Amino acid sequence: MHFDFHFTAIQILWTLTFAAQLVLLVVLLGRDRARRFPWFTLGIVLMALRLLASRLLLGRMPTITLDAIFVIMADVAAIVGFLIVVEMARRAFASVGRNAWLAWSLTVLIIGGGILYALGRPWPAWKTLTADSFIADLRLMQMGAQRLDMLVDLLTVELGLLVILFGRRTGAGWRSHTQRIVIGLSTASSAQLAVESIWQLIARHAVPHSQAEYDRIVGLREKLFNANGALYIAVLIWWIVVLWMDDPGAAAAEHPLAATPKPEYLSEEDANPAEPRTDP
């Protein structure tokens, strides 16, 4: 028997991504993780809203209005993404002194900004940036969102490396929610940077001489971004699983006495002095 569902890869990825985001939000809210990671939770909400808006609004609104909505959402999501990096860095290195934390943060930011300057596309001319028109404002906002997104990806990768190398010493060990969230974030950011770099390299050197070659290049781009989408779904599943489980580090911090064993040399009466003695 042959089944023909007429589903494209993009539709399947969209459905799986949106479903995984909803399940992750249920876990964050139901397991009380949203209170510990508010910016991370807000970031998942914004990504789900952008996915839903792309499905509900495309083709149903004027192009200029639609562009304005998505550009504003992209700017907000980029700002929240930066705040997520700050949130995770503060939780991962909470035991580090304030001056050391600020120094390391500035160092990471300078490294990420330098890489962004070296790899990023050049900014348009000043006249284009200062043009007094709604279209120019949208383009400027879109470019700002793209630059900030790339900076956030670079900072996330750097944070992932620091957490893996030093997180265990500062309270963000392997089994902690903070380190596992950062690992997922850095994995998704690494894949995003790799896909964008590969596509820029292909687009820069590819010179199609026929419609068949052009279609092949476009198909390759679609495969790259679909692979990136599939990896992001795997990251969402990873977050669902690890955030459903309890964080042993947080449990020990909330109940320090429960994690402290009784000394073996104490008797039951010495270990429980509140109980009255019955011996004469």
Beta strands, then each sheet from edge to edge (+ up, - down):
end
